[in-house]
Amino acid sequence: MRYRSTLLLLALLLAAFTHAQDTLFYTNGDRIIGQVEEVGTDAVRYRTSSGANTVVIVVNKADLERLHLASGQSFVFNERGTGAVPSDAFMHRTKLISVDFLSPALDHFTMGYEMLLRPRMSLAVKAGYIGLGQYGPNDNTTGQRGGLLKVGVSFILPPARRRIAADREAHPLAGWYLRPEIIVNSWGEDRYVYDYIGGSTTQRDKRSDLCLNVVIGRKVVLGERWTFDLYGGLGYGMQWLNGELTGDQYYNTYYTTSGRSEYAYSHAFFGSRSPLMASGGMMFGYLF
């Protein structure tokens, strides 16, 4: 009888000891039982058993969903999203083709291609056709035909550590990004030149641009295949007209002023005498 009582007492003590352990819930779904020694500003230090050994582990709070202490107190570090855990297939879709939604309304058509180079870094290339509209940026020009190219490397910013808003934000191409890029374009256009008596002739001009642009944007993953990207950029640019650098140019006193075109399809200049330029757009994409 005494032997059975001793076993029962040991079992009760073991159950109480097990129940008194702290529980750590990881964002990847793992659950660890241990003894929390310290809850710091950025990390949690706890002790757990591995076989016959006791090990001390320091884990970043960004990797923990919540912590439940044996005393009943709980800490929530990251609120999990309501969606399903991202699948391996979803996370390995690191290439993207996209279309500039606004470009047809601005007399050109632009498509993009993006691929992940390494974690939080991707290569982005955009190519476009100039000439969808009949009239160009100036009232006295028409017949625009040409192309544009943008090439840059995106540095994708890490998500906020205070929460995990949605599982789709874990995708390697999603989130805020900073992208330095080079822009080149070239197009031809017909310009009307007026004479003394009100007559006009048509001259074919060729314009070319070279710009250094810094883009800030945000890419959102919609479902598991589609993306929406909103961005804007600032930089410096130059433009050539018929092989000569433009600025405040005049062909002669009687002809129409022909300086820099303030709208250059891939971007816009702040003014004919300013090298500052701006760009922006909305891209819809498909992951594969």
DAKAHU-V531435 format. One record per helix or strand of 3 or more residues. SS is the DSSP state (@ for helix, = for strand). FROM is the first residue (numbers start at 1). TO is the last residue. If there is no record, write none. Layout:
SS/FROM/TO
SS/FROM/TO
This chain:
@/2/19
=/22/26
=/31/39
=/43/50
=/53/60
@/61/63
=/64/68
=/74/76
@/88/91
=/95/100
@/103/106
=/108/118
=/121/130
=/141/156
@/167/170
=/175/194
=/200/222
=/226/241
=/276/287
